Amino acid sequence: MTTTPVWSVDPRTGKQREQVAVEATSREVAEAVRAAHAARAPLADAAVRAAFLRTAAALLDEAAAHVIEAADAETALGPGRLTGELARTTGQLRAFADAVDEGAYLDIRIDRADPSLSPPRPELRRYKVPLGVVAVYAASNFPLAFSVPGGDTASALAAGCPVVVKAHPDHPATSELCASLLRRAAAAVGLPAEVVSVVHGFDAGLELIRHPLVAAAGFTGSIRGGRALFDAAAARPVPIPFHGELGSLNPVVVTPAAAAERAEEIGAGLAGSVTLGVGQFCVKPGLVLVPEGAAGDRLTAALTKALGETEPGVLLDHRMRENFVSGVRERAGLPGVDAPVTPGSGGEHTVGAGYLTVSAGDLLGGGAHDLLLEECFGPVTVVVRYADQGEAGAVLGRLPGNLSATLQLSAAETEGAPGPAAELIGQVTELAGRIVVNGWPTGVAVAPAQHHGGPYPAATSHSTSVGGTAIERWLRPVAYQSVPDSLLPAELREANPLGLPRRVTGV
């Protein structure tokens, strides 16, 4: 039988570091899924699940130096960035353990029988149960927080769903290391190691989404790859939920008043957001509406200065580097598009940051300029100069769905009576899952009120992949009507033996 090796590659040199694994065969994928399916019963104990998540976080923290070294060698993201990402990852694991302990995610609702109603109401008790095995497709740009030990895995395990992760080819060694730590954590609390498995290979990813025992999937990546998996999930004999994060422009609107008030500050802040992580954040601002005139010119001058002083950086792999260089070249060659700071190749293994400019009129002309409305992964943004709010609104009306939308407003616009700023809030709310005012979208806080998703193609569902409510993706509701108390799940019994929060007849 022919095996295809899986190599760890150094993006700083393009050279292979070590063979980590071999690509999984269809038989091996099926074995991983069946083993995960068999681990559902042991994972059903909420106290054990919470202990598992906390133990996993502790083991990742103990191995921090090794994990960060491995991830940096494969991604070139740097120890500083990866230290923060690891803290975010272990924080997520502990937060979901707390959510399991609390139990509110079960959304327990009890309605007492009331024969006086018309029609009469029977006794009803409702809660949520885990879907089953979840397939997780790891992200390239977050080797920890959106990969093997990341939010999809943590939330699925918290829901009681075993996980099979399709590792990303950009960081296979990091994936194997993190998987080994999660499996050690499982064994430490008495769970089968198979509650978490990792497979490698493009074909393995397709086999995984098609396996009949896989009940749901989570994905973070490109529109092309995500849509192919989304379609495969829908085409199964029994379709399954596919929660995909696919791509986003993350528009920014700078009002004339904001530009007049703090043009230089906004220009410098924009440069920092565009170049954070070498422009490889899913919420990087990729399209910025800047007013025409002197204040807008001051903003772009500050942006030019800041980007011009930015050192070239290494992207996650050479394929992404080639796509970035060619994508920028194609966009820069469009009529009416200028490059005040030319983004593109910064050397054999690096890229330079920059930005493109175009008038709103040219962009609204459509045709080839529609390319500017597609995400370009890397340290580049498109500045669109607009004449008035009507023109800015017309550009926003052309945009697809986004993870975020940002408004840069003046002090008067944030403190005064509702007016044009409120209209902008309303317009971008239709476009995005998170609205930011006078900040930058890069940096997604892990918090109960967070939403990381948005209208298609930002996401394929209305769920979030960040924050406490991410657990809801892996659960389904079940109602029990007139079922004797002794036959009910413990979570729904009258005496509430688990001490869970519940809503009883609306209270």
C-alpha positions as CSV (number, residue, x, y, z in Angstrom):
1,M,0.0,0.0,0.0
2,T,1.4,3.4,-1.0
3,T,1.6,5.9,1.8
4,T,2.0,9.7,1.4
5,P,4.3,11.3,3.9
6,V,3.3,14.4,5.9
7,W,6.1,16.8,6.3
8,S,6.7,19.7,8.7
9,V,8.0,22.6,6.7
10,D,9.9,25.7,7.8
11,P,8.1,28.7,6.1
12,R,11.2,30.9,6.7
13,T,13.2,28.7,4.3
14,G,10.6,26.5,2.5
15,K,12.6,23.4,3.6
16,Q,11.2,20.2,5.1
17,R,12.0,19.8,8.8
18,E,10.8,16.3,9.5
19,Q,8.3,13.7,8.5
20,V,5.5,13.9,11.1
21,A,3.0,11.3,9.9
22,V,1.5,9.8,6.8
23,E,-1.8,10.8,5.2
24,A,-4.7,8.7,6.6
25,T,-6.4,6.1,4.4
26,S,-10.1,5.8,4.2
27,R,-9.9,2.8,6.5
28,E,-7.9,4.8,9.1
29,V,-10.4,7.7,9.0
30,A,-13.2,5.2,9.5
31,E,-11.4,3.6,12.4
32,A,-10.9,7.0,14.0
33,V,-14.6,8.0,13.6
34,R,-15.8,4.6,15.0
35,A,-13.5,4.9,18.0
36,A,-14.7,8.4,18.6
37,H,-18.3,7.2,18.3
38,A,-17.7,4.5,20.9
39,A,-16.3,7.1,23.3
40,R,-19.6,9.0,23.5
41,A,-20.9,7.2,26.6
42,P,-17.9,7.9,28.9
43,L,-17.9,11.5,27.7
44,A,-21.5,11.9,28.9
45,D,-20.5,12.5,32.5
46,A,-20.5,16.3,32.8
47,A,-18.1,16.3,35.8
48,V,-15.6,14.2,34.0
49,R,-15.8,16.4,30.9
50,A,-15.1,19.5,33.0
51,A,-12.1,17.8,34.6
52,F,-10.9,16.7,31.2
53,L,-11.0,20.2,29.8
54,R,-9.2,21.7,32.8
55,T,-6.5,18.9,32.7
56,A,-6.0,19.5,29.0
57,A,-5.4,23.2,29.8
58,A,-3.0,22.4,32.5
59,L,-0.9,20.0,30.4
60,L,-0.8,22.6,27.5
61,D,0.5,25.2,30.0
62,E,3.1,22.8,31.4
63,A,4.3,22.1,27.9
64,A,4.1,25.7,26.8
65,A,7.8,26.1,25.8
66,H,7.7,23.0,23.7
67,V,4.3,23.8,22.1
68,I,5.4,27.4,21.2
69,E,8.7,26.2,19.8
70,A,7.0,23.7,17.6
71,A,4.3,26.1,16.4
72,D,6.8,28.8,15.6
73,A,9.0,26.5,13.7
74,E,6.1,25.6,11.4
75,T,4.3,29.0,11.2
76,A,6.9,31.7,11.7
77,L,4.3,33.6,13.8
78,G,6.9,34.3,16.6
79,P,7.0,33.4,20.3
80,G,5.3,36.6,21.4
81,R,2.2,36.0,19.2
82,L,2.1,32.3,20.0
83,T,2.4,32.8,23.8
84,G,-0.7,34.9,23.6
85,E,-2.5,32.4,21.4
86,L,-1.6,29.5,23.8
87,A,-3.1,31.6,26.7
88,R,-6.2,32.1,24.7
89,T,-6.4,28.4,23.9
90,T,-6.1,27.3,27.5
91,G,-8.4,30.0,28.6
92,Q,-11.1,28.7,26.2
93,L,-10.7,25.2,27.6
94,R,-11.2,26.4,31.2
95,A,-14.1,28.7,30.2
96,F,-15.9,25.7,28.6
97,A,-15.2,23.6,31.7
98,D,-16.9,26.4,33.7
99,A,-19.9,26.3,31.3
100,V,-20.3,22.6,31.8
101,D,-20.3,23.0,35.5
102,E,-22.9,25.8,35.4
103,G,-25.2,23.8,33.0
104,A,-27.0,26.8,31.5
105,Y,-26.0,25.7,28.0
106,L,-28.5,22.8,28.4
107,D,-31.3,25.5,28.2
108,I,-33.6,23.4,30.5
109,R,-37.3,24.4,30.2
110,I,-40.2,22.9,32.1
111,D,-43.8,23.7,31.4
112,R,-46.3,22.3,34.0
113,A,-49.4,20.6,32.7
114,D,-52.4,22.9,32.6
115,P,-55.7,21.3,31.5
116,S,-57.5,24.7,31.8
117,L,-55.7,26.1,28.7
118,S,-57.2,25.9,25.3
119,P,-55.9,23.6,23.9
120,P,-54.8,21.9,27.2
121,R,-51.1,21.8,27.8
122,P,-49.4,18.5,28.8
123,E,-46.3,18.3,31.0
124,L,-43.3,19.2,28.9
125,R,-39.6,19.1,29.8
126,R,-37.0,20.2,27.3
127,Y,-33.2,20.2,27.2
128,K,-30.3,19.7,24.8
129,V,-28.3,16.6,24.0
130,P,-25.0,16.2,22.1
131,L,-25.1,15.5,18.4
132,G,-22.4,12.9,18.3
133,V,-18.9,12.8,16.6
134,V,-17.8,16.3,15.4
135,A,-15.3,16.7,12.6
136,V,-13.0,19.7,13.1
137,Y,-11.0,21.2,10.2
138,A,-8.0,23.1,11.6
139,A,-7.1,26.6,10.5
140,S,-3.8,27.6,9.0
141,N,-3.4,31.0,10.8
142,F,-4.1,29.8,14.4
143,P,-2.1,26.6,15.0
144,L,-3.5,26.5,18.6
145,A,-6.7,28.5,19.1
146,F,-8.4,27.4,16.0
147,S,-6.8,24.0,15.5
148,V,-6.4,20.8,17.4
149,P,-6.9,22.2,21.0
150,G,-8.9,25.2,19.8
151,G,-12.4,26.6,20.2
152,D,-14.2,24.1,17.9
153,T,-12.6,21.1,19.8
154,A,-13.1,22.6,23.2
155,S,-16.8,23.5,22.6
156,A,-17.6,20.2,21.1
157,L,-16.0,18.2,23.9
158,A,-17.8,20.5,26.4
159,A,-21.1,19.6,24.7
160,G,-20.3,15.9,25.1
161,C,-19.2,15.3,21.5
162,P,-16.0,13.3,20.7
163,V,-13.8,15.0,18.0
164,V,-11.8,13.9,15.0
165,V,-9.6,16.8,13.8
166,K,-8.4,17.0,10.2
167,A,-5.0,18.7,10.9
168,H,-3.8,21.6,8.7
169,P,-0.8,20.8,6.6
170,D,1.0,23.9,7.7
171,H,1.5,22.7,11.2
172,P,1.3,18.9,11.4
173,A,4.0,18.5,14.2
174,T,2.2,21.1,16.4
175,S,-1.1,19.2,15.7
176,E,0.4,15.9,16.8
177,L,1.9,17.4,19.9
178,C,-1.3,19.1,21.0
179,A,-3.3,15.9,20.3
180,S,-1.0,13.9,22.4
181,L,-1.5,16.3,25.3
182,L,-5.3,16.2,24.9
183,R,-5.2,12.4,24.8
184,R,-3.0,12.3,28.0
185,A,-5.6,14.6,29.7
186,A,-8.4,12.2,28.7
187,A,-6.6,9.2,30.1
188,A,-5.8,11.1,33.3
189,V,-9.5,11.5,34.1
190,G,-10.5,8.0,33.0
191,L,-11.8,8.8,29.5
192,P,-10.8,6.9,26.3
193,A,-8.0,8.6,24.5
194,E,-10.1,8.3,21.3
195,V,-12.3,11.2,22.5
196,V,-9.8,13.2,20.4
197,S,-8.1,12.0,17.2
198,V,-6.2,13.6,14.4
199,V,-6.0,12.6,10.8
200,H,-3.9,14.1,8.0
201,G,-4.4,14.6,4.3
202,F,-6.8,16.3,1.8
203,D,-8.5,13.0,0.9
204,A,-8.9,12.2,4.6
205,G,-10.8,15.5,5.1
206,L,-13.3,14.4,2.4
207,E,-13.6,11.0,3.9
208,L,-14.3,12.5,7.3
209,I,-17.1,14.8,6.2
210,R,-18.8,11.9,4.4
211,H,-18.6,9.3,7.2
212,P,-22.1,8.4,8.4
213,L,-21.1,8.5,12.1
214,V,-19.9,12.1,11.8
215,A,-22.8,14.3,13.1
216,A,-21.5,17.8,12.5
217,A,-18.4,19.7,11.4
218,G,-16.6,22.9,12.2
219,F,-14.3,24.6,9.7
220,T,-12.1,27.7,9.5
221,G,-10.4,28.5,6.2
222,S,-10.9,29.6,2.6
223,I,-14.2,30.1,0.7
224,R,-13.2,27.5,-1.9
225,G,-12.3,24.8,0.6
226,G,-15.1,25.5,3.0
227,R,-17.7,25.6,0.3
228,A,-16.6,22.2,-1.0
229,L,-16.9,20.7,2.4
230,F,-20.2,22.5,3.1
231,D,-21.6,21.1,-0.2
232,A,-20.4,17.6,0.7
233,A,-22.1,17.8,4.2
234,A,-25.3,18.8,2.5
235,A,-25.1,16.1,-0.2
236,R,-24.8,13.2,2.3
237,P,-27.8,10.8,2.5
238,V,-28.3,12.3,5.9
239,P,-27.1,15.9,5.8
240,I,-25.3,17.3,8.8
241,P,-24.7,20.8,10.2
242,F,-21.6,22.4,8.8
243,H,-20.4,25.5,10.7
244,G,-17.8,27.1,8.5
245,E,-15.9,30.4,8.7
246,L,-14.9,31.0,5.1
247,G,-13.7,34.6,4.3
248,S,-14.3,38.2,5.1
249,L,-13.3,41.7,3.9
250,N,-14.1,43.3,7.3
251,P,-14.9,46.8,5.9
252,V,-14.0,50.0,7.8
253,V,-15.8,53.3,7.3
254,V,-14.1,56.5,8.3
255,T,-16.5,59.4,8.5
256,P,-15.4,62.9,7.3
257,A,-15.7,64.2,10.9
258,A,-13.6,61.4,12.3
259,A,-10.9,62.0,9.6
260,A,-10.9,65.7,10.4
261,E,-10.6,65.0,14.1
262,R,-7.9,62.3,14.2
263,A,-6.6,61.4,10.7
264,E,-3.1,60.5,11.8
265,E,-4.3,58.3,14.6
266,I,-6.6,56.4,12.4
267,G,-4.0,56.0,9.7
268,A,-1.5,54.6,12.1
269,G,-4.1,52.3,13.8
270,L,-5.2,51.0,10.4
271,A,-1.6,50.1,9.5
272,G,-1.2,48.2,12.8
273,S,-4.4,46.2,12.2
274,V,-3.6,45.4,8.6
275,T,-0.1,44.1,9.4
276,L,-0.9,42.3,12.7
277,G,0.3,38.7,12.2
278,V,1.6,39.7,8.7
279,G,-2.0,40.3,7.7
280,Q,-3.1,36.7,8.3
281,F,-6.0,37.4,10.7
282,C,-9.5,36.5,9.6
283,V,-10.7,39.9,10.8
284,K,-8.0,42.0,9.0
285,P,-9.6,45.1,7.6
286,G,-9.4,44.5,3.9
287,L,-11.5,47.4,2.5
288,V,-11.5,50.9,4.0
289,L,-13.8,53.8,3.0
290,V,-11.9,57.1,3.5
291,P,-13.5,60.5,2.5
292,E,-12.0,62.5,-0.3
293,G,-10.4,65.8,0.6
294,A,-7.6,67.1,2.8
295,A,-8.5,65.2,6.0
296,G,-8.6,61.9,4.0
297,D,-5.3,62.8,2.5
298,R,-3.8,63.2,6.0
299,L,-5.0,59.8,6.9
300,T,-3.5,58.1,3.9
301,A,-0.3,59.9,4.4
302,A,-0.1,58.5,7.9
303,L,-1.0,55.1,6.6
304,T,1.7,55.4,3.9
305,K,4.3,56.3,6.5
306,A,3.4,53.5,8.9
307,L,3.3,50.8,6.2
308,G,6.5,52.0,4.6
309,E,8.3,51.5,7.9
310,T,7.0,47.9,8.3
311,E,9.6,45.2,7.9
312,P,8.8,42.4,5.4
313,G,7.3,39.3,7.1
314,V,7.0,35.5,6.5
315,L,3.6,34.1,5.6
316,L,2.4,30.7,6.8
317,D,3.6,28.9,3.7
318,H,5.0,29.5,0.3
319,R,1.7,28.7,-1.5
320,M,0.1,31.5,0.5
321,R,3.0,33.8,-0.4
322,E,2.6,33.1,-4.1
323,N,-1.2,33.7,-3.9
324,F,-0.6,37.0,-2.1
325,V,2.0,38.2,-4.6
326,S,-0.1,37.3,-7.6
327,G,-3.4,38.5,-6.0
328,V,-1.9,41.9,-5.3
329,R,-0.4,42.2,-8.7
330,E,-3.7,41.5,-10.4
331,R,-5.5,44.0,-8.2
332,A,-2.9,46.7,-8.7
333,G,-3.2,46.3,-12.5
334,L,-6.8,47.3,-12.6
335,P,-7.7,50.7,-14.2
336,G,-7.7,53.5,-11.7
337,V,-6.0,51.5,-8.9
338,D,-2.8,53.0,-7.4
339,A,-0.4,51.5,-4.9
340,P,1.1,54.3,-2.7
341,V,3.0,51.6,-0.8
342,T,3.4,48.6,-3.1
343,P,2.5,45.3,-1.3
344,G,4.0,42.1,-2.6
345,S,7.3,40.2,-2.6
346,G,9.7,41.4,0.1
347,G,12.3,38.7,-0.7
348,E,12.6,35.1,-1.6
349,H,10.6,34.0,1.5
350,T,9.0,37.2,2.7
351,V,6.3,39.7,1.7
352,G,6.1,43.4,2.1
353,A,3.0,45.2,3.4
354,G,1.2,47.9,1.5
355,Y,-2.1,49.2,0.3
356,L,-4.1,50.0,-2.9
357,T,-6.3,53.0,-3.6
358,V,-9.3,53.4,-5.8
359,S,-12.2,55.8,-6.2
360,A,-15.6,54.8,-5.1
361,G,-16.8,55.6,-8.6
362,D,-14.4,53.2,-10.2
363,L,-15.3,50.5,-7.7
364,L,-19.0,50.9,-8.2
365,G,-18.5,50.5,-12.0
366,G,-18.2,46.7,-11.4
367,G,-16.6,44.5,-13.9
368,A,-13.0,43.6,-13.1
369,H,-13.1,45.9,-10.1
370,D,-15.2,43.4,-8.3
371,L,-12.0,41.6,-7.6
372,L,-11.3,44.3,-5.0
373,L,-14.4,43.1,-3.1
374,E,-12.7,39.7,-2.5
375,E,-10.4,38.9,0.4
376,C,-6.7,39.0,-0.2
377,F,-5.0,37.0,2.5
378,G,-1.9,38.9,3.7
379,P,-0.7,42.4,4.7
380,V,-2.7,44.5,2.2
381,T,-5.8,46.6,2.3
382,V,-7.8,48.6,-0.3
383,V,-8.6,52.2,0.5
384,V,-11.7,53.5,-1.3
385,R,-12.0,57.3,-1.5
386,Y,-15.7,58.4,-1.4
387,A,-17.3,61.7,-2.0
388,D,-20.3,61.6,0.4
389,Q,-22.2,59.2,2.6
390,G,-24.5,58.2,-0.3
391,E,-21.5,57.0,-2.2
392,A,-20.1,55.2,0.8
393,G,-23.4,53.6,1.4
394,A,-23.5,52.4,-2.2
395,V,-20.1,50.7,-1.8
396,L,-21.3,49.0,1.4
397,G,-24.3,47.8,-0.5
398,R,-22.1,45.9,-2.9
399,L,-20.3,43.9,-0.1
400,P,-20.9,40.3,0.8
401,G,-21.3,39.1,4.4
402,N,-18.5,39.8,6.8
403,L,-17.2,38.8,10.2
404,S,-16.8,42.4,11.3
405,A,-17.5,46.0,10.2
406,T,-15.8,49.0,11.8
407,L,-16.9,52.6,12.0
408,Q,-14.4,55.4,12.9
409,L,-16.5,58.2,14.2
410,S,-15.9,61.6,15.7
411,A,-16.6,62.5,19.3
412,A,-19.6,64.5,18.3
413,E,-21.0,61.6,16.3
414,T,-20.7,59.2,19.2
415,E,-22.2,61.6,21.8
416,G,-24.8,63.5,19.9
417,A,-28.3,62.7,18.7
418,P,-28.9,59.8,16.3
419,G,-28.1,60.9,12.7
420,P,-25.9,59.7,9.9
421,A,-23.8,57.6,12.3
422,A,-26.9,55.7,13.4
423,E,-27.8,55.1,9.8
424,L,-24.3,53.6,9.2
425,I,-24.7,51.3,12.2
426,G,-27.9,50.1,10.7
427,Q,-26.4,49.5,7.3
428,V,-23.3,47.6,8.6
429,T,-25.4,45.5,11.0
430,E,-26.9,43.9,7.9
431,L,-23.4,43.0,6.7
432,A,-21.5,41.7,9.6
433,G,-21.6,39.6,12.8
434,R,-19.6,42.1,15.0
435,I,-19.8,45.9,14.8
436,V,-16.8,47.9,16.1
437,V,-16.8,51.6,16.8
438,N,-13.5,53.5,17.2
439,G,-11.4,50.4,17.5
440,W,-10.0,47.8,15.2
441,P,-11.5,44.3,14.4
442,T,-8.2,42.4,14.9
443,G,-8.4,40.7,18.3
444,V,-11.5,38.7,19.0
445,A,-12.2,38.6,22.8
446,V,-13.2,35.2,24.2
447,A,-16.3,36.3,26.1
448,P,-19.9,35.2,26.7
449,A,-21.3,38.0,24.6
450,Q,-18.9,37.5,21.7
451,H,-20.0,36.7,18.2
452,H,-17.5,35.5,15.6
453,G,-19.5,34.8,12.5
454,G,-21.7,36.7,10.0
455,P,-23.7,36.4,6.8
456,Y,-22.4,34.2,4.1
457,P,-19.6,33.9,3.0
458,A,-18.2,35.0,6.4
459,A,-20.0,31.9,7.8
460,T,-22.2,29.1,6.7
461,S,-24.5,29.3,9.7
462,H,-25.7,32.0,12.2
463,S,-23.6,30.5,15.0
464,T,-20.4,31.8,16.6
465,S,-17.1,30.0,16.7
466,V,-15.8,32.1,19.7
467,G,-17.4,32.6,23.1
468,G,-19.6,30.5,25.4
469,T,-22.5,30.2,22.9
470,A,-20.2,28.3,20.5
471,I,-21.2,25.1,22.4
472,E,-24.7,25.5,21.0
473,R,-23.5,24.3,17.5
474,W,-23.0,20.7,18.8
475,L,-26.4,20.3,20.6
476,R,-29.9,19.6,19.6
477,P,-33.1,20.1,21.7
478,V,-35.3,17.2,22.9
479,A,-38.7,17.6,24.6
480,Y,-40.3,15.0,26.9
481,Q,-44.0,15.0,27.1
482,S,-45.9,13.4,30.1
483,V,-42.9,11.1,30.8
484,P,-42.8,9.7,34.3
485,D,-40.2,11.3,36.6
486,S,-38.3,8.0,37.1
487,L,-37.8,7.6,33.4
488,L,-36.6,11.2,32.7
489,P,-32.9,12.1,32.3
490,A,-31.4,13.2,35.5
491,E,-31.1,16.8,34.1
492,L,-34.9,17.0,33.9
493,R,-36.1,15.2,37.0
494,E,-38.4,17.1,39.4
495,A,-36.0,17.1,42.3
496,N,-33.2,18.6,40.1
497,P,-30.5,16.3,41.6
498,L,-27.8,18.0,39.5
499,G,-28.7,21.5,40.7
500,L,-28.9,22.8,37.2
501,P,-30.5,26.2,36.2
502,R,-33.9,25.8,34.7
503,R,-36.9,27.9,33.5
504,V,-40.1,26.5,35.0
505,T,-43.4,27.7,33.3
506,G,-41.7,30.9,32.1
507,V,-39.9,31.7,35.4
